[in-house]
Protein backbone atom coordinates (compact mmCIF):
# COMPACT_ATOMS: atom_id res chain seq x y z
CA UNK A 1 0.00 0.00 0.00
CA UNK A 2 1.41 3.34 -1.02
CA UNK A 3 1.76 5.93 1.76
CA UNK A 4 0.89 9.53 0.99
CA UNK A 5 2.78 12.42 2.52
CA UNK A 6 0.75 14.58 4.91
CA UNK A 7 0.88 17.40 2.36
CA UNK A 8 -0.47 15.17 -0.41
CA UNK A 9 -3.19 13.77 1.86
CA UNK A 10 -4.34 17.27 2.81
CA UNK A 11 -4.36 18.30 -0.86
CA UNK A 12 -6.57 15.35 -1.79
CA UNK A 13 -8.92 15.91 1.14
CA UNK A 14 -9.22 19.56 0.16
CA UNK A 15 -10.46 18.54 -3.29
CA UNK A 16 -13.10 16.19 -1.87
CA UNK A 17 -14.15 18.56 0.94
CA UNK A 18 -14.61 21.59 -1.24
CA UNK A 19 -18.00 23.08 -0.33
CA UNK A 20 -18.82 25.79 2.17
CA UNK A 21 -21.74 25.63 4.58
CA UNK A 22 -23.68 28.13 2.49
CA UNK A 23 -23.08 26.17 -0.72
CA UNK A 24 -24.48 23.03 0.91
CA UNK A 25 -27.47 24.95 2.26
CA UNK A 26 -28.20 26.31 -1.21
CA UNK A 27 -27.91 22.84 -2.73
CA UNK A 28 -30.40 21.49 -0.20
CA UNK A 29 -32.74 24.35 -1.08
CA UNK A 30 -32.49 23.46 -4.78
CA UNK A 31 -33.28 19.84 -3.98
CA UNK A 32 -36.19 20.77 -1.72
CA UNK A 33 -37.44 24.20 -2.91
CA UNK A 34 -40.51 24.05 -0.64
CA UNK A 35 -38.55 23.41 2.55
CA UNK A 36 -38.87 26.06 5.26
CA UNK A 37 -35.86 27.79 6.76
CA UNK A 38 -36.36 25.77 9.97
CA UNK A 39 -36.39 22.50 8.01
CA UNK A 40 -33.19 23.46 6.19
CA UNK A 41 -31.46 24.27 9.45
CA UNK A 42 -32.52 20.88 10.85
CA UNK A 43 -30.96 19.22 7.81
CA UNK A 44 -27.76 21.20 8.31
CA UNK A 45 -27.48 19.71 11.81
CA UNK A 46 -27.75 16.11 10.62
CA UNK A 47 -24.82 13.92 11.75
CA UNK A 48 -24.91 12.37 8.26
CA UNK A 49 -23.94 15.67 6.61
CA UNK A 50 -20.25 14.97 6.08
CA UNK A 51 -17.77 17.75 6.84
CA UNK A 52 -14.31 18.26 8.30
CA UNK A 53 -12.21 21.20 9.44
CA UNK A 54 -9.64 22.24 6.83
CA UNK A 55 -7.32 25.16 7.57
CA UNK A 56 -9.57 26.15 10.46
CA UNK A 57 -12.73 26.28 8.30
CA UNK A 58 -15.67 23.91 8.05
CA UNK A 59 -15.63 22.27 4.63
CA UNK A 60 -18.27 19.83 3.41
CA UNK A 61 -17.85 16.76 1.24
CA UNK A 62 -18.70 17.53 -2.40
CA UNK A 63 -21.69 15.13 -2.29
CA UNK A 64 -22.72 15.84 1.31
CA UNK A 65 -26.15 17.26 0.41
CA UNK A 66 -27.10 14.36 -1.84
CA UNK A 67 -25.72 11.75 0.53
CA UNK A 68 -27.98 13.14 3.26
CA UNK A 69 -30.96 11.59 1.45
CA UNK A 70 -29.14 8.26 1.14
CA UNK A 71 -27.76 7.95 4.67
CA UNK A 72 -30.03 9.77 7.12
CA UNK A 73 -33.10 7.60 7.91
CA UNK A 74 -35.17 10.75 8.41
CA UNK A 75 -34.66 11.80 4.79
CA UNK A 76 -34.17 8.46 2.99
CA UNK A 77 -37.92 8.33 2.10
CA UNK A 78 -37.27 11.31 -0.22
CA UNK A 79 -34.34 9.66 -2.00
CA UNK A 80 -36.21 8.05 -4.89
CA UNK A 81 -38.47 11.05 -5.41
CA UNK A 82 -35.42 13.29 -5.76
CA UNK A 83 -33.73 10.89 -8.20
CA UNK A 84 -30.83 10.21 -5.80
CA UNK A 85 -31.02 6.42 -5.85
CA UNK A 86 -28.51 5.16 -8.44
CA UNK A 87 -30.07 1.69 -8.23
CA UNK A 88 -33.44 2.75 -9.64
CA UNK A 89 -32.38 1.88 -13.20
CA UNK A 90 -31.76 -1.68 -12.04
CA UNK A 91 -35.42 -2.23 -11.16
CA UNK A 92 -36.59 -2.40 -14.75
CA UNK A 93 -33.30 -3.64 -16.25
CA UNK A 94 -32.86 -6.57 -13.87
CA UNK A 95 -36.49 -7.61 -14.22
CA UNK A 96 -36.13 -7.80 -18.00
CA UNK A 97 -32.73 -9.50 -17.77
CA UNK A 98 -33.82 -12.10 -15.23
CA UNK A 99 -36.76 -13.22 -17.33
CA UNK A 100 -34.36 -13.63 -20.22
CA UNK A 101 -32.04 -15.74 -18.01
CA UNK A 102 -34.67 -17.90 -16.32
CA UNK A 103 -37.77 -19.79 -17.35
CA UNK A 104 -41.16 -18.41 -16.34
CA UNK A 105 -41.20 -20.95 -13.51
CA UNK A 106 -38.10 -19.31 -12.09
CA UNK A 107 -36.38 -22.63 -11.42
CA UNK A 108 -33.96 -23.42 -14.22
CA UNK A 109 -31.44 -21.23 -15.97
CA UNK A 110 -31.20 -20.76 -19.69
CA UNK A 111 -27.84 -21.43 -21.41
CA UNK A 112 -25.20 -18.76 -20.61
CA UNK A 113 -25.26 -15.60 -22.68
CA UNK A 114 -22.13 -14.20 -24.31
CA UNK A 115 -21.83 -10.46 -24.83
CA UNK A 116 -19.25 -9.25 -27.35
CA UNK A 117 -18.10 -5.67 -26.67
CA UNK A 118 -15.73 -3.19 -28.29
CA UNK A 119 -13.92 -1.59 -25.36
CA UNK A 120 -12.84 2.03 -25.99
CA UNK A 121 -11.01 4.03 -23.28
CA UNK A 122 -9.48 7.50 -23.54
CA UNK A 123 -7.46 9.59 -21.08
CA UNK A 124 -6.77 13.27 -21.80
CA UNK A 125 -4.18 15.28 -19.86
CA UNK A 126 -5.12 18.96 -19.71
CA UNK A 127 -3.05 21.46 -21.74
CA UNK A 128 0.06 22.65 -19.88
CA UNK A 129 -0.52 20.33 -16.91
CA UNK A 130 3.06 19.26 -17.69
CA UNK A 131 5.78 21.55 -19.11
CA UNK A 132 6.27 21.29 -22.87
CA UNK A 133 8.85 18.71 -23.86
CA UNK A 134 8.38 16.58 -20.76
CA UNK A 135 7.47 12.90 -21.16
CA UNK A 136 4.10 11.87 -19.73
CA UNK A 137 3.78 8.25 -18.55
CA UNK A 138 0.31 6.72 -18.68
CA UNK A 139 -1.39 3.45 -17.66
CA UNK A 140 -4.82 2.61 -19.13
CA UNK A 141 -7.22 -0.19 -18.06
CA UNK A 142 -7.91 -3.19 -20.30
CA UNK A 143 -10.00 -6.35 -19.66
CA UNK A 144 -8.56 -9.43 -18.01
CA UNK A 145 -8.31 -12.82 -19.64
CA UNK A 146 -10.38 -15.14 -17.41
CA UNK A 147 -10.97 -18.74 -18.46
CA UNK A 148 -14.65 -19.47 -19.22
CA UNK A 149 -15.65 -15.97 -18.10
CA UNK A 150 -13.94 -13.29 -20.16
CA UNK A 151 -11.69 -13.29 -23.20
CA UNK A 152 -9.99 -10.54 -25.17
CA UNK A 153 -10.68 -11.66 -28.71
CA UNK A 154 -8.71 -9.30 -30.89
CA UNK A 155 -5.43 -7.43 -30.83
CA UNK A 156 -5.34 -4.36 -28.63
CA UNK A 157 -5.40 -1.20 -30.71
CA UNK A 158 -3.92 1.98 -29.24
CA UNK A 159 -3.14 5.48 -30.36
CA UNK A 160 -0.05 5.45 -32.61
CA UNK A 161 2.60 5.21 -29.88
CA UNK A 162 4.60 2.29 -28.54
CA UNK A 163 2.96 0.46 -25.65
CA UNK A 164 3.56 -2.29 -23.12
CA UNK A 165 0.86 -4.63 -21.86
CA UNK A 166 0.90 -6.01 -18.32
CA UNK A 167 1.58 -9.75 -18.02
CA UNK A 168 -1.50 -11.97 -17.80
CA UNK A 169 -0.90 -12.74 -14.12
CA UNK A 170 -0.79 -9.05 -13.09
CA UNK A 171 -3.54 -8.00 -10.66
CA UNK A 172 -4.12 -4.75 -12.57
CA UNK A 173 -4.45 -5.25 -16.33
CA UNK A 174 -2.90 -2.24 -18.06
CA UNK A 175 -1.54 -0.84 -21.27
CA UNK A 176 1.40 1.52 -20.66
CA UNK A 177 2.29 4.40 -23.03
CA UNK A 178 4.43 7.51 -23.14
CA UNK A 179 3.89 10.79 -24.97
CA UNK A 180 5.67 14.14 -24.99
CA UNK A 181 3.75 17.19 -23.81
CA UNK A 182 3.18 19.98 -26.37
CA UNK A 183 2.62 23.58 -25.18
CA UNK A 184 -1.04 24.59 -25.16
CA UNK A 185 -2.30 21.19 -26.35
CA UNK A 186 -3.96 18.29 -24.53
CA UNK A 187 -2.11 14.97 -24.44
CA UNK A 188 -4.35 12.08 -25.40
CA UNK A 189 -3.91 8.36 -24.66
CA UNK A 190 -6.38 5.77 -25.91
CA UNK A 191 -6.90 2.04 -26.19
CA UNK A 192 -9.42 -0.21 -27.94
CA UNK A 193 -9.96 -3.94 -27.84
CA UNK A 194 -12.61 -6.57 -28.37
CA UNK A 195 -13.82 -8.59 -25.37
CA UNK A 196 -16.34 -11.37 -24.84
CA UNK A 197 -18.03 -11.63 -21.42
CA UNK A 198 -20.01 -14.72 -20.41
CA UNK A 199 -22.80 -14.98 -17.86
CA UNK A 200 -22.53 -17.69 -15.21
CA UNK A 201 -24.98 -19.32 -12.83
CA UNK A 202 -24.14 -21.46 -9.80
CA UNK A 203 -26.12 -24.51 -8.70
CA UNK A 204 -25.89 -24.24 -4.92
CA UNK A 205 -27.34 -27.74 -4.49
CA UNK A 206 -23.95 -29.03 -5.60
CA UNK A 207 -21.92 -27.01 -3.08
CA UNK A 208 -20.35 -28.99 -0.21
CA UNK A 209 -21.55 -27.63 3.16
CA UNK A 210 -18.04 -27.29 4.66
CA UNK A 211 -14.51 -26.84 3.39
CA UNK A 212 -12.25 -29.87 3.85
CA UNK A 213 -8.96 -28.00 3.44
CA UNK A 214 -7.37 -25.06 1.70
CA UNK A 215 -4.58 -25.09 -0.85
CA UNK A 216 -1.64 -22.71 -0.37
CA UNK A 217 -3.09 -20.57 -3.16
CA UNK A 218 -6.34 -20.13 -1.24
CA UNK A 219 -4.65 -19.31 2.06
CA UNK A 220 -3.83 -15.76 0.91
CA UNK A 221 -7.55 -15.12 0.43
CA UNK A 222 -8.20 -15.88 4.09
CA UNK A 223 -5.58 -13.48 5.41
CA UNK A 224 -5.56 -9.85 6.44
CA UNK A 225 -4.12 -7.28 4.04
CA UNK A 226 -3.17 -3.85 5.35
CA UNK A 227 -4.73 -1.38 5.59
CA UNK A 228 -8.23 -2.24 4.38
CA UNK A 229 -8.67 -5.97 5.03
CA UNK A 230 -8.07 -6.16 8.79
CA UNK A 231 -9.72 -8.22 11.50
CA UNK A 232 -10.29 -5.33 13.88
CA UNK A 233 -12.39 -5.52 17.04
CA UNK A 234 -15.22 -3.57 15.39
CA UNK A 235 -15.36 -5.97 12.47
CA UNK A 236 -15.07 -9.06 14.67
CA UNK A 237 -17.96 -7.77 16.79
CA UNK A 238 -20.01 -7.05 13.66
CA UNK A 239 -19.31 -10.55 12.33
CA UNK A 240 -20.62 -12.10 15.55
CA UNK A 241 -23.85 -10.12 15.19
CA UNK A 242 -24.40 -11.15 11.56
CA UNK A 243 -23.47 -14.83 11.43
CA UNK A 244 -23.63 -17.85 13.69
CA UNK A 245 -20.56 -20.07 14.23
CA UNK A 246 -22.72 -23.14 13.54
CA UNK A 247 -23.71 -22.03 10.05
CA UNK A 248 -22.02 -23.67 7.05
CA UNK A 249 -19.71 -21.30 5.12
CA UNK A 250 -22.20 -20.75 2.29
CA UNK A 251 -24.91 -19.67 4.72
CA UNK A 252 -22.44 -17.37 6.48
CA UNK A 253 -21.52 -15.70 3.18
CA UNK A 254 -25.20 -15.29 2.29
CA UNK A 255 -25.93 -13.80 5.73
CA UNK A 256 -23.15 -11.24 5.23
CA UNK A 257 -24.39 -10.45 1.71
CA UNK A 258 -27.97 -10.01 2.93
CA UNK A 259 -26.95 -7.83 5.89
CA UNK A 260 -24.94 -5.48 3.66
CA UNK A 261 -27.74 -5.37 1.08
CA UNK A 262 -30.43 -4.63 3.67
CA UNK A 263 -28.44 -2.31 5.93
CA UNK A 264 -25.94 -0.26 3.93
CA UNK A 265 -27.30 1.92 1.10
CA UNK A 266 -25.19 3.15 -1.77
CA UNK A 267 -23.61 6.56 -1.12
CA UNK A 268 -21.10 8.67 -3.00
CA UNK A 269 -17.58 8.11 -1.65
CA UNK A 270 -14.54 10.26 -1.18
CA UNK A 271 -11.26 9.08 -2.68
CA UNK A 272 -10.12 5.75 -1.23
CA UNK A 273 -6.56 7.00 -0.84
CA UNK A 274 -7.74 9.36 1.94
CA UNK A 275 -9.47 6.67 4.05
CA UNK A 276 -7.54 4.86 6.78
CA UNK A 277 -9.67 1.69 6.88
CA UNK A 278 -12.47 1.42 4.34
CA UNK A 279 -14.66 -1.31 5.96
CA UNK A 280 -14.72 0.56 9.29
CA UNK A 281 -15.46 3.79 7.39
CA UNK A 282 -18.50 2.14 5.76
CA UNK A 283 -19.85 1.04 9.14
CA UNK A 284 -19.32 4.48 10.69
CA UNK A 285 -20.93 6.26 7.73
CA UNK A 286 -23.82 3.82 7.44
CA UNK A 287 -23.33 3.23 3.72
CA UNK A 288 -20.81 3.36 0.91
CA UNK A 289 -20.16 2.85 -2.75
CA UNK A 290 -19.66 -0.48 -4.54
CA UNK A 291 -15.96 -0.85 -3.72
CA UNK A 292 -16.34 0.13 -0.08
CA UNK A 293 -19.12 -2.40 0.50
CA UNK A 294 -17.11 -5.02 -1.40
CA UNK A 295 -14.11 -4.58 0.89
CA UNK A 296 -16.39 -4.95 3.91
CA UNK A 297 -17.86 -8.15 2.45
CA UNK A 298 -14.40 -9.60 1.69
CA UNK A 299 -13.15 -8.81 5.19
CA UNK A 300 -16.17 -10.37 6.91
CA UNK A 301 -15.92 -13.47 4.71
CA UNK A 302 -12.24 -13.95 5.55
CA UNK A 303 -12.97 -13.50 9.26
CA UNK A 304 -15.38 -16.43 8.88
CA UNK A 305 -12.93 -18.68 7.02
CA UNK A 306 -14.42 -18.10 3.55
CA UNK A 307 -11.85 -17.43 0.80
CA UNK A 308 -12.78 -14.08 -0.75
CA UNK A 309 -11.04 -11.76 -3.18
CA UNK A 310 -11.48 -8.50 -5.04
CA UNK A 311 -12.62 -8.01 -8.61
CA UNK A 312 -13.34 -4.73 -10.34
CA UNK A 313 -13.61 -2.99 -13.65
CA UNK A 314 -16.77 -1.72 -15.31
CA UNK A 315 -20.45 -2.50 -15.65
CA UNK A 316 -21.47 -2.28 -19.30
CA UNK A 317 -25.26 -2.48 -19.05
CA UNK A 318 -27.25 -0.77 -21.78
CA UNK A 319 -27.70 2.95 -21.14
CA UNK A 320 -25.87 2.66 -17.83
CA UNK A 321 -22.11 2.15 -17.93
CA UNK A 322 -19.88 2.99 -15.01
CA UNK A 323 -16.91 1.98 -12.88
CA UNK A 324 -17.80 -1.00 -10.72
CA UNK A 325 -16.34 -3.25 -8.01
CA UNK A 326 -17.49 -6.64 -6.75
CA UNK A 327 -16.13 -9.72 -4.97
CA UNK A 328 -15.54 -13.40 -5.59
CA UNK A 329 -15.78 -16.22 -3.07
CA UNK A 330 -14.39 -19.72 -3.48
CA UNK A 331 -16.87 -22.61 -3.38
CA UNK A 332 -15.89 -26.29 -3.44
CA UNK A 333 -16.90 -27.96 -6.69
CA UNK A 334 -17.40 -24.58 -8.37
CA UNK A 335 -14.26 -22.51 -7.85
CA UNK A 336 -14.49 -18.73 -7.77
CA UNK A 337 -17.97 -17.24 -8.15
CA UNK A 338 -19.01 -13.59 -8.29
CA UNK A 339 -20.82 -11.75 -5.47
CA UNK A 340 -22.01 -8.18 -6.10
CA UNK A 341 -22.97 -6.50 -2.82
CA UNK A 342 -23.82 -3.26 -4.60
CA UNK A 343 -26.51 -4.89 -6.77
CA UNK A 344 -27.47 -6.83 -3.65
CA UNK A 345 -30.81 -8.54 -3.20
CA UNK A 346 -33.31 -7.75 -5.97
CA UNK A 347 -36.39 -7.71 -3.77
CA UNK A 348 -38.64 -6.42 -6.57
CA UNK A 349 -38.38 -9.73 -8.45
CA UNK A 350 -40.77 -12.66 -8.12
CA UNK A 351 -38.63 -15.73 -7.45
CA UNK A 352 -35.96 -16.38 -4.81
CA UNK A 353 -33.50 -17.53 -7.47
CA UNK A 354 -33.87 -14.16 -9.19
CA UNK A 355 -33.77 -12.04 -6.04
CA UNK A 356 -30.46 -13.56 -4.96
CA UNK A 357 -28.94 -13.73 -8.45
CA UNK A 358 -25.97 -11.48 -7.65
CA UNK A 359 -24.86 -13.84 -4.91
CA UNK A 360 -22.83 -16.45 -6.78
CA UNK A 361 -23.68 -15.48 -10.37
CA UNK A 362 -22.59 -12.96 -12.97
CA UNK A 363 -24.66 -11.34 -15.70
CA UNK A 364 -22.33 -11.01 -18.69
CA UNK A 365 -22.14 -7.22 -18.33
CA UNK A 366 -19.47 -7.02 -15.60
CA UNK A 367 -16.09 -6.47 -17.30
CA UNK A 368 -13.17 -7.31 -15.01
CA UNK A 369 -9.89 -5.38 -15.10
CA UNK A 370 -8.51 -6.10 -11.59
CA UNK A 371 -8.16 -9.20 -9.43
CA UNK A 372 -6.71 -7.55 -6.32
CA UNK A 373 -6.22 -4.19 -4.64
CA UNK A 374 -3.13 -1.99 -4.27
CA UNK A 375 -0.93 -4.12 -6.50
CA UNK A 376 2.06 -2.81 -8.49
CA UNK A 377 1.47 -1.42 -11.95
CA UNK A 378 3.48 -2.59 -14.95
CA UNK A 379 5.96 -1.07 -15.47
CA UNK A 380 6.23 0.21 -11.87
CA UNK A 381 4.97 3.70 -11.12
CA UNK A 382 7.58 6.06 -9.67
CA UNK A 383 5.17 8.20 -7.63
CA UNK A 384 2.11 7.33 -5.48
CA UNK A 385 -0.98 6.54 -7.51
CA UNK A 386 -3.99 8.80 -7.70
CA UNK A 387 -6.10 5.75 -6.77
CA UNK A 388 -4.03 3.73 -4.33
CA UNK A 389 -6.56 0.89 -3.93
CA UNK A 390 -8.38 0.26 -7.20
CA UNK A 391 -7.41 0.79 -10.86
CA UNK A 392 -10.10 1.87 -13.35
CA UNK A 393 -9.62 5.50 -14.32
CA UNK A 394 -6.01 5.16 -15.39
CA UNK A 395 -2.85 6.64 -13.87
CA UNK A 396 -0.55 9.41 -15.10
CA UNK A 397 2.79 10.85 -14.00
CA UNK A 398 5.86 12.72 -15.24
CA UNK A 399 9.34 13.34 -13.84
CA UNK A 400 7.92 16.07 -11.59
CA UNK A 401 5.45 13.76 -9.83
CA UNK A 402 2.03 12.16 -10.04
CA UNK A 403 -0.75 13.86 -11.99
CA UNK A 404 -3.85 13.86 -9.79
CA UNK A 405 -7.43 13.76 -11.06
CA UNK A 406 -7.91 17.55 -11.60
CA UNK A 407 -5.08 17.43 -14.18
CA UNK A 408 -6.81 15.01 -16.55
CA UNK A 409 -10.12 13.53 -17.73
CA UNK A 410 -11.12 10.03 -18.81
CA UNK A 411 -13.95 8.57 -20.85
CA UNK A 412 -14.94 5.07 -21.92
CA UNK A 413 -17.55 3.09 -23.78
CA UNK A 414 -18.35 -0.57 -24.12
CA UNK A 415 -20.18 -0.94 -27.43
CA UNK A 416 -22.24 -4.14 -27.61
CA UNK A 417 -21.34 -5.74 -30.93
CA UNK A 418 -23.12 -9.06 -30.56
CA UNK A 419 -25.14 -11.00 -28.00
CA UNK A 420 -25.94 -14.72 -28.08
N, C-alpha and C positions, 0 to 999 in steps of 0.2 A: 504494500500500500504506500503510495507516494505521500510524503508529508509536506504540507504547504507552510511557507513562512508565515509568521503572524501578519506581516504586511499584506501578503497575497490573500490570506484568509479574510482580512478586514475589507480588502478591495472587493472580493467576491460577495461578501455579505452586503456591502453597500449597494451593489447592483440589484440584489434580490430585495433588500429592504429600502425601497426607493421612494415611498409615498409618505407625504405628510399627513397629519391628522385631518386637516381640512380637505385634502384630496380624497381621503377615504370617506369622509362624511358626504362629500358631493357625489361620490360614486354610489353610495348607499341611497342617496336621494334620487339619482337617476334610475336605480333599480326599482325603488319603491316611491314613485312620485307623490303618492297620496299619504305617505307617512307623516305624522305630526312631528314637531320638533322634539317633544318628549319621547316619542318612540325612537327617533334617530339617536337621541342621547343614550337611551337604554341599550341600543345596539352597540354604540361605541364603547360601552362598559363590559361587553361580553368577553369572558375569558378566552373565547375561541377566536377573537380578533387578534391576529398574530402581529406583534411588534417587538422591537428591541431598541435599546438606547445605542445610538451611534454618534460619536463625537458630542456627547452630552445632550443629544436631541432624540425625541421619540420618532422612530421611523417604522413604517408599517410594511409588511410583506406585500409585494406587488399584486398578489391575488387575495389579499386579506378580506376584502369586502365580499367577493364571490364565495370564498371558502366559508364564510360565516353561515351561508345557507346550505352548506354541505356538512358542517361539523357541529353546529349548535342545535341541539334538539328542539329548542324553542322556535327556530326559523327553518328547520329542514322541511316542514310541510309546504313551504313556498318554493322549494328548490325546482321542482318540475315545472311549475307555472312560470318561473322566471327563465326557464331554459338553461339551468345551470347543472343539469344532470347529464354528464357525457355518455351515460349508458342508455339513454332513451332510444337512440338509434338501434340498439341491439334488440329491443322488444319486437319490432317488426322483422328485422333481418334474421334473427335467430329462429323465430317461428317459421319463416319460410324455408330457411336452411334445414332445420330439423326435419321438417316433413319431406324434404328431398332425401335426407339421409336415412330416415326410418319409415317402415311401413305404417299404414294407418292404425294398426293395432299397437304400435309403439313398442314392439318386442324384439324385432330382428332388424339388423342393420343392412342397408344396401351395400353393394360392392364399393370399395373406396373410390373417392373421386380424385382426379389428378388435375391440378390447375397449372397451366403453363403461362408464366409471366415474363415480360421484358422488364428487367430492373434497370432504372435510370436514376443515377444520383449525381448531384452537382454541388460543389462547394465554391463560393466566391469570396475571396479576400477583398476587403474594401480598398479603394484607391488610396495610396500613400500610407496604408497601415504599416508598411515596411519600406525603408528607404530604397530608392531606385538602385538597381544593380545588385541588391541582396538576393540570395537564394531562399526561396520559401519551400519548406518541407511539409508534405501533406500526406495524411493517411485517410483513405475513404473506405466505407463499409461495403462488403460484398457477401453474398449468401454462403453458408457452409455447405459442404458435401456431407450428407448424412444418409447412410445406407437405409433404403426402403422408406425414407421420409422426404428427402430433399436432394435434388441433383442439379448441378450447374451443367447445362446441356449444350452450351456453345462457348466459343472462345470469348474471353473478356475483352471488350473494346473500350479503349480509353481515349482521352484527348491525345493529340499527336506528340506525346513526350514519353520517354522511357519510364518503365514502371517495374516494380517488384511486387510479387504476390506472396502473402504469408504462407508458410507451409501448412499442409492440410491439418496437422495436429495442433496448430496454434489456437488458443482459446478465443482470440479476437481475429476474425477473418478480415484482412485488409488488402488494399492495393496502395502501394506507396509511390509517390511521384514528387518531382522537384520542378519548380519553375522560377524564373528570375523576374523580380518585380520591375515594372515599368512606371515611371513617374506619371501620376494622374490617371492611371488605368487600373481597373480591377484585374485580379489574377484569378483565373478560373481553372478548376480541376474537375474532371468528370469521369464517370465510369458507366458502362452498360454491360449487361450480360443477360443470358436467358436462363431461367430457373424453373424447374418443375417441383411442385409441392404436393404431397399426397396426404389425404385425410387418413386417420387411423382410429379404430375403435377397439376397446379392450373388453374382453369377456371376463368379468370378475368372478364368475363361477369356477374358472380354471386357476384362480390364484391360491397358492398355498397359504394357510392361515398364519403361519409363523416362519421366520427365516431360520434355516438350519445353520448357516455360517456365512461369513463374508470373505470374499477374495481380497487380496491386498489392494486391488484397484478400487474396490468399493469402500475400503476403510477411510480413504480421504474424504468421502462424502458423508461421513458420520462425525467428522472432527470439527472443532472450532476453526475459524479463520478470521484473524484480526483485520479490521476493527468491528466488522458488521455482523459476523456470525459468531456470537459469543454466548456461552451458557451462563448468563448473569442471574443474580438472585431474582430480579423482576421477571425474567423470562421463565425461570424454573417454577416460580410461583404461579405464573399464568398457565404454564403447561399442566400443572396439577389441577387447576380449575377446569380445564377444557377436556382432558382425557383421563381415562381410568387405567391404572397399571395392568388390569386384567384384560383389557381389550386387545385383540389381535392387531398387528401393525396396520393393516388396511383400514380397520375401523378407526384407529387413532388418527391416521392421515385424513380420513373423511371428516372426523370431528373437528380437526384443526381447520380444514378447508371450509366447513360449514360455519364455524365460529367467526372466521375472518369475513366470510361473505355476508353474514347476518349482522355483524357488529361494526365493521370498519368501512365506512363509505369512501368512495374515491374523492380525493381532494388534490388540488394543484400543489406541487412540491417545490421547495427551494432546491438549489443545486446540491447534489449528493456530496460533493467535495467539502461542503461546509457543515456536514452533520457528523457528530462524533460516533454515534451508534444508531443506525437507521431503524432496526426493529424496536428499540426502546423509544425512539422518536415517534414512531407510528402509534404506539400505545399511549404515550403522553398526549399526542395531538388528537387522538380519537379517530384517525383516518389517514389515508395516504394514497399515493399514486400506485400504478401497477408494479413498479420495481420495488417500492418500499414494502408493499404487502407481500410481494414474492420473497423478499429477504426474511421477513418475519415467518412466513410459512416454512422456508428452508430451515431456519434455525430451530423452530419448534419440532419439525420432523426429526432433525438430527438429535435433539435432546431425547426423543423417544425411540432412538435406535432405528430410524427409517432413513436409508440412503436418499439424499436429496441434493439436487444441484441446480444451478442457474442456467437459464436459456433466455436469450433476448434477441431482438431485431426489430421487425416491423409487422404490423397487421395490415393486410392488403385487401380488406373487404371493399366491396363496391361502394363508391361514394363516401367511404370513410377509411382513409389510410393514415397511419400514424406510427410513431415509435411505440414499441411495446415490449414488455418483459413478462416472463412466466417461469415456471419451475418444471422440473422432472423428478419423479421418484422412481426408485428401482423396485420392481415386483418380480418375485420368482416366477418362472415360466413365461414371462412377458418381456423382461428387460426394462429399459427406461421408457416411461410413459409421461405424457404432458399433463400438467395441472396448472390451470389459469385462475388464480385467485381474484383477478380483477374482473373477469367475466363472471366468475362465481356461480352461484345457483341461479338458474333461470326459472324463477318461481311462476312466471306467467305462462309456462308451457304445461301441457296436459299430462304427460306421462313422466314417471320418475326417471326413466332412462334418458329422457330429454332434459329434464331439469338439472340433472347432475352430469351432463355431457362433458363439461370442461374439467371434470375430475377424471383423469385417466385417458382422455381422448384429445385429438387435435382435428381441426376443421379444414385443413388444406389452404388456409389463408394466413397462417402464421409463418413468416419467413425468418428463419434463424440466422443470426450473424455471429453470436457469442455463445460459448459454452461454459464460461466462468466469469468471475468479476476480478477487476484490478490486476489483470495479467499483463505481461510485457507486450508492447507492440513490436512489429517487425517491419524494418529494422528498429532497434531501440530508440525511444524518444530521449532527447537530451535534457528536456525541461519537464516539470510536472504537467500532467495532462489537464485539459480544461474539465473533462469528466473523468474523475479518478476511479470510478467504480465500473460504470458501463461503457460501451462503445457503440454509438449509433450515428451521432451527428458528424463524425469525423474529428480529426485533430490536426492542428497547424502550428508550426513554429519556425523561427529563423535564428540566426546566430545571436540575436539580442534577447531571445527568450520565447516563451510560449505566447501564442496569440489566443486571447480569451474570446468568448462568444461575441462581445460587442464589435470585434474587429472583422467578423465575417458572417456570411449567411449560408444556409444550405437549403436544398430542395430535393425532392425525390418523387418518383412515381413508379408504381408497379402496374404495368399495362397487361391486362388479361388477354393473352393471345388465343388460348384454347382451353376448354374444359371438357373432361370426359369422365 
